[in-house]
Amino acid sequence: MQATLRNPTFRHLFAAQIVALVGTGLATVALGLLAWQLAGDNAGAVLGTALAIKMVAYVTLAPVAAAIAERLPRRAFLVVLDVIRAGVIAFLPFVDQVWQVYALIFVLQAASAGFTPAFQAVIPDVLKDEGDYTNALSLLRLAEDLEQLASPMLAAALLTVVSFPVLFAGTVMGFLSSAALVVTARLPAREKAEPGHFWADVTKGLRIYIHTPRLRGLMVMEAAVAAAGAMVYVNTVALVQARLGLGEEAVALAFAGFGAGSMLAAFLLPRILDRLADRPVMIGGATLMVAGIALVPLVGSLPLLMALWAAIGFGFSLTQTPIGRIINRSAREADRGAVFAAQFALSHACWLVTYPLAGWIGAGAGLSVAAISLAIIGAASLAAVLRLWPANDQTILPHHHPDLSPDHPHLADHGPNTPTPW
């Protein structure tokens, strides 16, 4: 991984991701405190609505943003979205109505729906070697996991000396620092896409997904991941406090177990993927997650819950980290941003369904019923993955490009009837 960090462009982008993640983590804590200040006992409902707004923005706007990104310089696109995110956060300390929070959250997440897939699509252009790219994916996964552990602790430390609105200032600094680092990175020129109708470009990533077997399998696998992950993210507090009768510190320890498992997998993945193909690694990770939540009814102590959450976190990283490799070999360079955006939208569509399911079933029928129900959804999804994603997955797939002109280099190199890389 150290060799990957020697690439100056990736180093700048990685640093940009870290400071943006820390800023986002501070904003998450500050937003919860702002919701309490505005809504009191209804703060949970405010945060739940804000989460739903976030998911809707991701699902609906990511493909639109990708189509816009194809028409703009990639550096300017990323920088402007970082500045927009900083500007939105700068307004949050001054709101005095809940609807203002909702409006600002929508704008913030709309910008993130454009930024994240575009950022993901840049990395394989910077790191052409698959080994380096795999290392980069693991580093980015580690950064996300560390942020989930470090940001709450940093926020808690800051709150001992400042009031919570100051946390928003930290987020603004994070996004502006990210923009500055992107400006200083030497991004490679993007392969120009064929000029086409805007709305055709909006749906391009989804159409590539539908016509690529491994991506169809990946799409359904995300449903299994979301089913298991929703049990962790939504019901950990209830499991720890209601079932085990423990306090907030134990909730933090349970989430730390999940994060530790995820970080361990991210650290080991480059070596694992040197020996095994992506498909069995990812299916194994999703199976571990689904089996883990099926065992939730047996949990009777915090150490057991932490061990189970660590196993589920390990599986989560096994499924999520290699996604960039799958997309990278399934799309032309010019289409990569659209496919990353489709992945972003489709995966969050799964979470948009499983988040409320985990909460409603857990509250209405009990945590054990919720765990078993989500495990059944995950198992059914995995069975579909085995059918949709061929075991003899070939990197080269027969296909055609109706959007390309007859003299396009891609067709000239391979011919209209020759299997070519998608």
GUVOPA-794577 format. One record per residue (C-alpha): residue number from 0; x, z, y. Coordinates in steps of 0.001 Angstrom, whole numbers, m for minus. Example, Ala and Ser with C-alpha at 12.3 -4.5 7.8 and 13.67 -1.06 7.14 Angstrom:
<pos:0; x:12300; z:7800; y:m4500>;
<pos:1; x:13670; z:7140; y:m1060>;
# end
This chain:
<pos:0; x:0; z:0; y:0>;
<pos:1; x:2910; z:653; y:2348>;
<pos:2; x:3979; z:m2983; y:2026>;
<pos:3; x:515; z:m4072; y:3203>;
<pos:4; x:834; z:m1878; y:6285>;
<pos:5; x:4021; z:m3708; y:7238>;
<pos:6; x:1856; z:m6653; y:8264>;
<pos:7; x:1533; z:m6056; y:12043>;
<pos:8; x:m1881; z:m7705; y:12396>;
<pos:9; x:m3425; z:m5705; y:9575>;
<pos:10; x:m1742; z:m2556; y:10889>;
<pos:11; x:m3456; z:m3030; y:14258>;
<pos:12; x:m6818; z:m3766; y:12616>;
<pos:13; x:m6474; z:m786; y:10290>;
<pos:14; x:m5694; z:1483; y:13234>;
<pos:15; x:m8713; z:47; y:15064>;
<pos:16; x:m10890; z:895; y:12087>;
<pos:17; x:m9570; z:4455; y:11915>;
<pos:18; x:m10182; z:5296; y:15582>;
<pos:19; x:m13646; z:3695; y:15455>;
<pos:20; x:m14513; z:5696; y:12328>;
<pos:21; x:m13397; z:8971; y:13900>;
<pos:22; x:m15461; z:8171; y:16980>;
<pos:23; x:m18479; z:7366; y:14821>;
<pos:24; x:m18078; z:10648; y:12951>;
<pos:25; x:m18042; z:12617; y:16189>;
<pos:26; x:m21153; z:10755; y:17349>;
<pos:27; x:m22966; z:11637; y:14113>;
<pos:28; x:m22461; z:15367; y:14758>;
<pos:29; x:m23314; z:15035; y:18450>;
<pos:30; x:m26449; z:13024; y:17693>;
<pos:31; x:m27751; z:15764; y:15415>;
<pos:32; x:m27235; z:18337; y:18170>;
<pos:33; x:m28846; z:16042; y:20738>;
<pos:34; x:m31871; z:15603; y:18466>;
<pos:35; x:m32171; z:19396; y:18202>;
<pos:36; x:m31968; z:19739; y:21992>;
<pos:37; x:m34724; z:17145; y:22521>;
<pos:38; x:m37036; z:17843; y:19582>;
<pos:39; x:m36269; z:21345; y:18288>;
<pos:40; x:m37787; z:21845; y:14842>;
<pos:41; x:m38648; z:18121; y:14693>;
<pos:42; x:m34972; z:17152; y:14890>;
<pos:43; x:m35004; z:16107; y:11226>;
<pos:44; x:m37799; z:13635; y:11879>;
<pos:45; x:m35910; z:12226; y:14864>;
<pos:46; x:m32749; z:11761; y:12803>;
<pos:47; x:m34712; z:10243; y:9926>;
<pos:48; x:m36296; z:7731; y:12275>;
<pos:49; x:m32892; z:6954; y:13800>;
<pos:50; x:m31532; z:6302; y:10285>;
<pos:51; x:m34451; z:3971; y:9541>;
<pos:52; x:m33811; z:2109; y:12822>;
<pos:53; x:m30149; z:1775; y:11832>;
<pos:54; x:m31023; z:263; y:8456>;
<pos:55; x:m33610; z:m2127; y:9902>;
<pos:56; x:m31079; z:m3339; y:12475>;
<pos:57; x:m28490; z:m3890; y:9753>;
<pos:58; x:m30844; z:m5773; y:7460>;
<pos:59; x:m32427; z:m8025; y:10079>;
<pos:60; x:m29612; z:m8662; y:12544>;
<pos:61; x:m26426; z:m9004; y:10469>;
<pos:62; x:m27117; z:m12637; y:9443>;
<pos:63; x:m28098; z:m13546; y:13014>;
<pos:64; x:m24918; z:m11977; y:14351>;
<pos:65; x:m22858; z:m13905; y:11794>;
<pos:66; x:m24361; z:m17190; y:12963>;
<pos:67; x:m23504; z:m16257; y:16565>;
<pos:68; x:m19979; z:m15252; y:15530>;
<pos:69; x:m19334; z:m18721; y:14100>;
<pos:70; x:m19835; z:m20152; y:17572>;
<pos:71; x:m17532; z:m17730; y:19424>;
<pos:72; x:m13824; z:m16828; y:19358>;
<pos:73; x:m13491; z:m14076; y:16767>;
<pos:74; x:m11246; z:m11803; y:18895>;
<pos:75; x:m13610; z:m11937; y:21882>;
<pos:76; x:m16616; z:m11364; y:19611>;
<pos:77; x:m15112; z:m8209; y:18079>;
<pos:78; x:m13893; z:m6826; y:21403>;
<pos:79; x:m17217; z:m7368; y:23179>;
<pos:80; x:m19105; z:m5608; y:20379>;
<pos:81; x:m16721; z:m2633; y:20560>;
<pos:82; x:m17268; z:m2436; y:24320>;
<pos:83; x:m21053; z:m2625; y:23834>;
<pos:84; x:m20886; z:219; y:21330>;
<pos:85; x:m18801; z:2290; y:23743>;
<pos:86; x:m21290; z:1593; y:26546>;
<pos:87; x:m24282; z:2642; y:24462>;
<pos:88; x:m22647; z:5914; y:23443>;
<pos:89; x:m21744; z:6610; y:27077>;
<pos:90; x:m25487; z:6651; y:27921>;
<pos:91; x:m26535; z:9059; y:25138>;
<pos:92; x:m25554; z:12339; y:26881>;
<pos:93; x:m27937; z:11479; y:29736>;
<pos:94; x:m31127; z:10773; y:27776>;
<pos:95; x:m34050; z:13167; y:28065>;
<pos:96; x:m36660; z:11436; y:25901>;
<pos:97; x:m36670; z:10770; y:22150>;
<pos:98; x:m37694; z:7121; y:22607>;
<pos:99; x:m34544; z:6576; y:24673>;
<pos:100; x:m32471; z:7767; y:21712>;
<pos:101; x:m34264; z:5279; y:19463>;
<pos:102; x:m33672; z:2395; y:21880>;
<pos:103; x:m29979; z:3162; y:22275>;
<pos:104; x:m29510; z:3628; y:18527>;
<pos:105; x:m31038; z:192; y:17916>;
<pos:106; x:m28625; z:m1460; y:20358>;
<pos:107; x:m25706; z:486; y:18897>;
<pos:108; x:m26512; z:m501; y:15329>;
<pos:109; x:m27228; z:m4105; y:16330>;
<pos:110; x:m23663; z:m4266; y:17647>;
<pos:111; x:m22357; z:m2667; y:14451>;
<pos:112; x:m24338; z:m5190; y:12371>;
<pos:113; x:m22322; z:m7904; y:14092>;
<pos:114; x:m18973; z:m6124; y:14176>;
<pos:115; x:m18621; z:m4891; y:10595>;
<pos:116; x:m19094; z:m8174; y:8665>;
<pos:117; x:m16971; z:m10073; y:11213>;
<pos:118; x:m14215; z:m7476; y:10858>;
<pos:119; x:m14430; z:m7660; y:7057>;
<pos:120; x:m14157; z:m11456; y:7159>;
<pos:121; x:m10948; z:m11317; y:9229>;
<pos:122; x:m8951; z:m9257; y:6703>;
<pos:123; x:m8624; z:m11914; y:3939>;
<pos:124; x:m7508; z:m14418; y:6587>;
<pos:125; x:m4761; z:m12002; y:7621>;
<pos:126; x:m3704; z:m11080; y:4061>;
<pos:127; x:m3707; z:m14231; y:1938>;
<pos:128; x:m2093; z:m12608; y:m1118>;
<pos:129; x:m4768; z:m11053; y:m3359>;
<pos:130; x:m2568; z:m8034; y:m4147>;
<pos:131; x:m2097; z:m7295; y:m463>;
<pos:132; x:m5808; z:m7817; y:144>;
<pos:133; x:m6691; z:m5407; y:m2674>;
<pos:134; x:m4368; z:m2811; y:m1162>;
<pos:135; x:m6056; z:m3344; y:2209>;
<pos:136; x:m9506; z:m2803; y:699>;
<pos:137; x:m8303; z:441; y:m881>;
<pos:138; x:m6805; z:1617; y:2409>;
<pos:139; x:m10037; z:870; y:4266>;
<pos:140; x:m12020; z:2748; y:1586>;
<pos:141; x:m9653; z:5718; y:1892>;
<pos:142; x:m10074; z:5679; y:5667>;
<pos:143; x:m13871; z:5835; y:5359>;
<pos:144; x:m13711; z:8711; y:2884>;
<pos:145; x:m11197; z:10670; y:4962>;
<pos:146; x:m13358; z:10182; y:8052>;
<pos:147; x:m16326; z:11765; y:6292>;
<pos:148; x:m14186; z:14827; y:5578>;
<pos:149; x:m12167; z:15014; y:8795>;
<pos:150; x:m14689; z:14139; y:11504>;
<pos:151; x:m17027; z:17113; y:10909>;
<pos:152; x:m14017; z:19471; y:10930>;
<pos:153; x:m12681; z:17880; y:14125>;
<pos:154; x:m16131; z:18123; y:15710>;
<pos:155; x:m16423; z:21784; y:14701>;
<pos:156; x:m13015; z:22529; y:16239>;
<pos:157; x:m13911; z:20754; y:19485>;
<pos:158; x:m17249; z:22548; y:19717>;
<pos:159; x:m15431; z:25871; y:19910>;
<pos:160; x:m14073; z:24875; y:23344>;
<pos:161; x:m16462; z:22208; y:24710>;
<pos:162; x:m20189; z:21452; y:24621>;
<pos:163; x:m21550; z:18772; y:22309>;
<pos:164; x:m21947; z:15967; y:24945>;
<pos:165; x:m18150; z:15869; y:25139>;
<pos:166; x:m18155; z:14599; y:21542>;
<pos:167; x:m19801; z:11418; y:22809>;
<pos:168; x:m16812; z:10958; y:25131>;
<pos:169; x:m14587; z:11051; y:22044>;
<pos:170; x:m16692; z:8316; y:20488>;
<pos:171; x:m16414; z:6167; y:23622>;
<pos:172; x:m12647; z:6566; y:23513>;
<pos:173; x:m12659; z:5615; y:19846>;
<pos:174; x:m14522; z:2342; y:20397>;
<pos:175; x:m12469; z:1427; y:23478>;
<pos:176; x:m9258; z:2144; y:21564>;
<pos:177; x:m10531; z:m44; y:18748>;
<pos:178; x:m11175; z:m2861; y:21237>;
<pos:179; x:m7654; z:m2489; y:22673>;
<pos:180; x:m6091; z:m2654; y:19205>;
<pos:181; x:m8084; z:m5781; y:18328>;
<pos:182; x:m6919; z:m7386; y:21587>;
<pos:183; x:m3295; z:m6746; y:20641>;
<pos:184; x:m3688; z:m8075; y:17078>;
<pos:185; x:m2691; z:m11682; y:16407>;
<pos:186; x:m5770; z:m12910; y:14601>;
<pos:187; x:m5375; z:m16171; y:12685>;
<pos:188; x:m7447; z:m19133; y:13809>;
<pos:189; x:m10711; z:m19420; y:11912>;
<pos:190; x:m11505; z:m22563; y:9938>;
<pos:191; x:m14248; z:m24325; y:11866>;
<pos:192; x:m17597; z:m24608; y:10145>;
<pos:193; x:m19547; z:m27821; y:10096>;
<pos:194; x:m21840; z:m27959; y:13137>;
<pos:195; x:m25363; z:m27189; y:12036>;
<pos:196; x:m28723; z:m25812; y:13055>;
<pos:197; x:m28538; z:m22181; y:14174>;
<pos:198; x:m31254; z:m20913; y:11835>;
<pos:199; x:m29701; z:m22758; y:8913>;
<pos:200; x:m26513; z:m20829; y:9670>;
<pos:201; x:m28496; z:m17583; y:9769>;
<pos:202; x:m29654; z:m18124; y:6168>;
<pos:203; x:m26408; z:m19702; y:4918>;
<pos:204; x:m24943; z:m16496; y:3518>;
<pos:205; x:m28146; z:m15682; y:1637>;
<pos:206; x:m28304; z:m19203; y:205>;
<pos:207; x:m24722; z:m18912; y:m1047>;
<pos:208; x:m25649; z:m15578; y:m2634>;
<pos:209; x:m28642; z:m17061; y:m4433>;
<pos:210; x:m26630; z:m19970; y:m5849>;
<pos:211; x:m23573; z:m17985; y:m6990>;
<pos:212; x:m24043; z:m16061; y:m10293>;
<pos:213; x:m21487; z:m13336; y:m9570>;
<pos:214; x:m23037; z:m12706; y:m6144>;
<pos:215; x:m26529; z:m12510; y:m7645>;
<pos:216; x:m25162; z:m9856; y:m9998>;
<pos:217; x:m23469; z:m8071; y:m7126>;
<pos:218; x:m26718; z:m8066; y:m5153>;
<pos:219; x:m28584; z:m6315; y:m7986>;
<pos:220; x:m25672; z:m3939; y:m8610>;
<pos:221; x:m26089; z:m2708; y:m5044>;
<pos:222; x:m29567; z:m1496; y:m6045>;
<pos:223; x:m28014; z:673; y:m8778>;
<pos:224; x:m25395; z:2002; y:m6363>;
<pos:225; x:m28022; z:2752; y:m3710>;
<pos:226; x:m30267; z:4544; y:m6226>;
<pos:227; x:m27481; z:6884; y:m7305>;
<pos:228; x:m25981; z:7229; y:m3839>;
<pos:229; x:m29311; z:8116; y:m2269>;
<pos:230; x:m29616; z:11098; y:m4608>;
<pos:231; x:m26276; z:12369; y:m3326>;
<pos:232; x:m26776; z:11728; y:375>;
<pos:233; x:m30430; z:12774; y:629>;
<pos:234; x:m30788; z:15639; y:m1857>;
<pos:235; x:m27430; z:17458; y:m1875>;
<pos:236; x:m28637; z:19970; y:722>;
<pos:237; x:m31752; z:20759; y:m1316>;
<pos:238; x:m29782; z:20995; y:m4558>;
<pos:239; x:m27295; z:23448; y:m3083>;
<pos:240; x:m29597; z:25580; y:m970>;
<pos:241; x:m32913; z:25480; y:m2855>;
<pos:242; x:m31795; z:25226; y:m6494>;
<pos:243; x:m28435; z:27034; y:m6374>;
<pos:244; x:m29351; z:29394; y:m3520>;
<pos:245; x:m26099; z:28818; y:m1659>;
<pos:246; x:m25288; z:28263; y:2027>;
<pos:247; x:m24008; z:25524; y:4289>;
<pos:248; x:m20384; z:25970; y:3220>;
<pos:249; x:m21373; z:25081; y:m339>;
<pos:250; x:m23101; z:21911; y:929>;
<pos:251; x:m19839; z:20882; y:2553>;
<pos:252; x:m17955; z:21569; y:m694>;
<pos:253; x:m20381; z:19443; y:m2697>;
<pos:254; x:m19921; z:16502; y:m322>;
<pos:255; x:m16171; z:17096; y:m441>;
<pos:256; x:m16321; z:16650; y:m4214>;
<pos:257; x:m17959; z:13259; y:m3755>;
<pos:258; x:m15370; z:12250; y:m1166>;
<pos:259; x:m12463; z:13419; y:m3322>;
<pos:260; x:m13676; z:11342; y:m6269>;
<pos:261; x:m14075; z:8289; y:m4077>;
<pos:262; x:m10597; z:8676; y:m2562>;
<pos:263; x:m8993; z:9080; y:m5979>;
<pos:264; x:m10588; z:5848; y:m7189>;
<pos:265; x:m9566; z:3981; y:m4036>;
<pos:266; x:m5978; z:5163; y:m4522>;
<pos:267; x:m5908; z:4050; y:m8187>;
<pos:268; x:m7810; z:779; y:m7807>;
<pos:269; x:m4891; z:m1555; y:m6981>;
<pos:270; x:m3292; z:m623; y:m10307>;
<pos:271; x:m6601; z:m739; y:m12173>;
<pos:272; x:m7397; z:m4217; y:m10850>;
<pos:273; x:m3945; z:m5416; y:m11902>;
<pos:274; x:m5024; z:m4787; y:m15486>;
<pos:275; x:m8788; z:m5333; y:m15491>;
<pos:276; x:m11147; z:m7902; y:m13988>;
<pos:277; x:m13494; z:m6943; y:m11166>;
<pos:278; x:m16684; z:m7260; y:m13227>;
<pos:279; x:m15983; z:m4568; y:m15871>;
<pos:280; x:m14491; z:m2238; y:m13246>;
<pos:281; x:m17527; z:m2513; y:m10984>;
<pos:282; x:m20069; z:m2307; y:m13808>;
<pos:283; x:m18206; z:710; y:m15181>;
<pos:284; x:m18334; z:2367; y:m11759>;
<pos:285; x:m22064; z:1752; y:m11365>;
<pos:286; x:m22683; z:3046; y:m14898>;
<pos:287; x:m20753; z:6213; y:m14056>;
<pos:288; x:m22910; z:6717; y:m10965>;
<pos:289; x:m26201; z:6212; y:m12808>;
<pos:290; x:m25154; z:8450; y:m15710>;
<pos:291; x:m24069; z:11072; y:m13193>;
<pos:292; x:m27423; z:11396; y:m11466>;
<pos:293; x:m29183; z:11407; y:m14847>;
<pos:294; x:m27306; z:14672; y:m15517>;
<pos:295; x:m28477; z:16350; y:m12296>;
<pos:296; x:m31282; z:18299; y:m14084>;
<pos:297; x:m28557; z:20133; y:m16047>;
<pos:298; x:m26676; z:21337; y:m12953>;
<pos:299; x:m26722; z:25112; y:m12619>;
<pos:300; x:m23604; z:25981; y:m10630>;
<pos:301; x:m21594; z:24750; y:m7667>;
<pos:302; x:m18441; z:23878; y:m9685>;
<pos:303; x:m20529; z:21742; y:m12029>;
<pos:304; x:m22229; z:20013; y:m9108>;
<pos:305; x:m18876; z:19352; y:m7435>;
<pos:306; x:m17473; z:17869; y:m10655>;
<pos:307; x:m20546; z:15690; y:m11096>;
<pos:308; x:m20439; z:14533; y:m7466>;
<pos:309; x:m16715; z:13776; y:m7850>;
<pos:310; x:m17486; z:11553; y:m10862>;
<pos:311; x:m20234; z:9776; y:m8909>;
<pos:312; x:m17869; z:9360; y:m5938>;
<pos:313; x:m15255; z:7863; y:m8272>;
<pos:314; x:m17838; z:5371; y:m9512>;
<pos:315; x:m18958; z:4619; y:m5957>;
<pos:316; x:m15462; z:3565; y:m4927>;
<pos:317; x:m15049; z:1471; y:m8095>;
<pos:318; x:m18148; z:m514; y:m7151>;
<pos:319; x:m17657; z:m825; y:m3403>;
<pos:320; x:m13941; z:m1408; y:m2922>;
<pos:321; x:m13634; z:m4729; y:m4854>;
<pos:322; x:m16610; z:m6344; y:m3086>;
<pos:323; x:m14334; z:m8127; y:m632>;
<pos:324; x:m12447; z:m9725; y:m3548>;
<pos:325; x:m15700; z:m11045; y:m5008>;
<pos:326; x:m16815; z:m12518; y:m1691>;
<pos:327; x:m13364; z:m13915; y:m989>;
<pos:328; x:m13395; z:m15995; y:m4173>;
<pos:329; x:m17043; z:m16994; y:m3770>;
<pos:330; x:m17013; z:m18544; y:m278>;
<pos:331; x:m15057; z:m21072; y:1711>;
<pos:332; x:m13083; z:m19594; y:4588>;
<pos:333; x:m15546; z:m21075; y:7074>;
<pos:334; x:m18493; z:m19455; y:5252>;
<pos:335; x:m16902; z:m16079; y:4604>;
<pos:336; x:m18383; z:m14362; y:7655>;
<pos:337; x:m21898; z:m15468; y:6683>;
<pos:338; x:m21474; z:m14172; y:3132>;
<pos:339; x:m20077; z:m10823; y:4308>;
<pos:340; x:m23077; z:m10552; y:6625>;
<pos:341; x:m25461; z:m11344; y:3760>;
<pos:342; x:m23789; z:m8660; y:1637>;
<pos:343; x:m24056; z:m6203; y:4512>;
<pos:344; x:m27753; z:m6928; y:5012>;
<pos:345; x:m28739; z:m6989; y:1332>;
<pos:346; x:m26878; z:m3794; y:447>;
<pos:347; x:m28476; z:m1915; y:3330>;
<pos:348; x:m31877; z:m3273; y:2297>;
<pos:349; x:m31358; z:m1440; y:m998>;
<pos:350; x:m30486; z:1784; y:825>;
<pos:351; x:m33517; z:1338; y:3074>;
<pos:352; x:m35679; z:1561; y:m70>;
<pos:353; x:m33819; z:4256; y:m1992>;
<pos:354; x:m33256; z:6703; y:880>;
<pos:355; x:m36970; z:7440; y:1416>;
<pos:356; x:m37644; z:7284; y:m2341>;
<pos:357; x:m35062; z:9997; y:m2975>;
<pos:358; x:m36563; z:12166; y:m249>;
<pos:359; x:m40239; z:11634; y:m1092>;
<pos:360; x:m39883; z:12119; y:m4850>;
<pos:361; x:m37592; z:15102; y:m4391>;
<pos:362; x:m39994; z:16793; y:m2000>;
<pos:363; x:m43164; z:15895; y:m3904>;
<pos:364; x:m42213; z:16112; y:m7590>;
<pos:365; x:m38950; z:18046; y:m7623>;
<pos:366; x:m35261; z:17272; y:m7625>;
<pos:367; x:m35000; z:16733; y:m11384>;
<pos:368; x:m37803; z:14161; y:m11323>;
<pos:369; x:m36142; z:12436; y:m8373>;
<pos:370; x:m32821; z:12250; y:m10222>;
<pos:371; x:m34371; z:10848; y:m13403>;
<pos:372; x:m36494; z:8345; y:m11446>;
<pos:373; x:m33485; z:7059; y:m9525>;
<pos:374; x:m31440; z:6921; y:m12744>;
<pos:375; x:m34144; z:4724; y:m14315>;
<pos:376; x:m34032; z:2399; y:m11307>;
<pos:377; x:m30249; z:2283; y:m11562>;
<pos:378; x:m30293; z:1605; y:m15310>;
<pos:379; x:m32813; z:m1217; y:m14901>;
<pos:380; x:m30655; z:m2715; y:m12168>;
<pos:381; x:m27562; z:m2526; y:m14358>;
<pos:382; x:m29391; z:m4262; y:m17214>;
<pos:383; x:m30233; z:m7075; y:m14786>;
<pos:384; x:m26601; z:m7254; y:m13633>;
<pos:385; x:m25431; z:m7872; y:m17201>;
<pos:386; x:m27744; z:m10875; y:m17385>;
<pos:387; x:m27100; z:m12256; y:m13904>;
<pos:388; x:m23303; z:m11881; y:m13756>;
<pos:389; x:m21735; z:m13861; y:m16639>;
<pos:390; x:m19142; z:m12013; y:m18701>;
<pos:391; x:m16955; z:m15148; y:m18675>;
<pos:392; x:m17076; z:m15273; y:m14889>;
<pos:393; x:m15087; z:m18278; y:m13739>;
<pos:394; x:m13360; z:m18397; y:m10390>;
<pos:395; x:m14135; z:m22132; y:m10190>;
<pos:396; x:m17843; z:m22961; y:m10280>;
<pos:397; x:m19599; z:m26357; y:m10194>;
<pos:398; x:m21605; z:m26688; y:m6997>;
<pos:399; x:m22354; z:m28999; y:m4108>;
<pos:400; x:m22284; z:m28784; y:m308>;
<pos:401; x:m25247; z:m30654; y:1204>;
<pos:402; x:m24189; z:m29360; y:4629>;
<pos:403; x:m20832; z:m31168; y:4579>;
<pos:404; x:m20204; z:m34687; y:5811>;
<pos:405; x:m19017; z:m37208; y:3158>;
<pos:406; x:m15534; z:m37368; y:4693>;
<pos:407; x:m15064; z:m33584; y:4838>;
<pos:408; x:m11632; z:m32538; y:3453>;
<pos:409; x:m13264; z:m30181; y:933>;
<pos:410; x:m15118; z:m33101; y:m689>;
<pos:411; x:m12211; z:m35469; y:m272>;
<pos:412; x:m9935; z:m33090; y:m2197>;
<pos:413; x:m12264; z:m32453; y:m5120>;
<pos:414; x:m14790; z:m35260; y:m5271>;
<pos:415; x:m18588; z:m34893; y:m5352>;
<pos:416; x:m18871; z:m34341; y:m9114>;
<pos:417; x:m15823; z:m32121; y:m9687>;
<pos:418; x:m16122; z:m28326; y:m9975>;
<pos:419; x:m14607; z:m26882; y:m6813>;
<pos:420; x:m14175; z:m23385; y:m5400>;
<pos:421; x:m17383; z:m22305; y:m3705>;
# end
